[in-house]
Amino acid sequence: MSTDPITIFRKSWATYQKVINNNFMFHREIAAAVAELFDKRHAPLNLIDLGCGDASHILKLLRPGQLAEYCGCDLSQYALDEARKQLASYGAAIKLCCTDMLDALSQAPASHFDIVYSSYALHHLPTESKQKVFAECRRALRDSGCMILVDVMRDEGQERQEYLYSYNKTVRTQWEALSPDERNQVQEHIRSCDLPETAATLEELARNAGFTKCRKLEKQTWHEAWCYEV
Ligand SMILES: C[S@@+](CC[C@H](N)C(=O)[O-])C[C@H]1O[C@@H](n2cnc3c(N)ncnc32)[C@H](O)[C@@H]1O
């Protein structure tokens, strides 16, 4: 078995594509709810995408001409190389940075973006870093802007261990389109990397950072989409 990090990343990225194609993380329902919100905003928009991956998910939510600027950041250069190919013909100013989301945000100009978007990435950070992300998002957003967070969230009162057990049970018993090896790979990733908060904790972090309007756009099991506004 290869130990080369690029090969390992490609393999896990291919598994993630299967997860999306089978809608195991409800990308379809969430995309519909978020696209509706994008449509209500005055285009063209300046948007930053934190943990953008290959940008294929956000591209499904956007119509041509909706963005003036797309700024994507991710820790994986491989994912960003894929994103650059996908975005080549989109027709907005494209900026892609291989950096941690907090670094990308802290380098962003103040009051610049209409939308900060993050999908299935924030749960990798510990709570204190999530608080810093919310504060930096508020700083980088215009007063009329909004932060859209798509992520896995624990149920209220559910401890992390309980969440891990229940989520991984779903992976084991319901994600049948994945091979046993792929299901093991997903469960191991969840055990070692997932630090999901409850929606109430995330709302508290948002309010601490100066967001006053917090509303749920979609919820499918532990998969939620929220909009935070000033
Ligand atoms: C599950 S993928 C989601 C990709 C895409 N946003 C989507 O919804 O399909 C999570 C992505 O977050 C990135 N990521 C994780 N932690 C990060 C961090 N601290 N800063 C930037 N990107 C991060 C990973 O490299 C990965 O590409």
The ligand as a Gaussian input file, in Angstrom:
#p B3LYP/6-31G(d) Opt

LIG

0 1
 C      -14.896000      17.334000       3.373000
 S      -13.914000      18.409000       2.420000
 C      -15.113000      19.602000       1.876000
 C      -14.785000      20.222000       0.537000
 C      -15.865000      21.165000      -0.014000
 N      -15.970000      22.367000       0.783000
 C      -17.204000      20.457000      -0.092000
 O      -18.137000      20.808000       0.624000
 O      -17.335000      19.529000      -0.907000
 C      -13.040000      19.323000       3.664000
 C      -11.950000      20.206000       3.081000
 O      -11.500000      21.100000       4.117000
 C      -10.099000      21.235000       4.001000
 N       -9.605000      21.711000       5.320000
 C       -9.612000      21.037000       6.508000
 N       -9.116000      21.811000       7.485000
 C       -8.794000      23.009000       6.926000
 C       -8.229000      24.223000       7.419000
 N       -7.906000      24.360000       8.702000
 N       -8.045000      25.252000       6.544000
 C       -8.368000      25.109000       5.225000
 N       -8.909000      23.982000       4.701000
 C       -9.111000      22.944000       5.537000
 C       -9.622000      19.847000       3.578000
 O       -8.338000      19.881000       2.968000
 C      -10.711000      19.426000       2.619000
 O      -10.427000      19.779000       1.274000

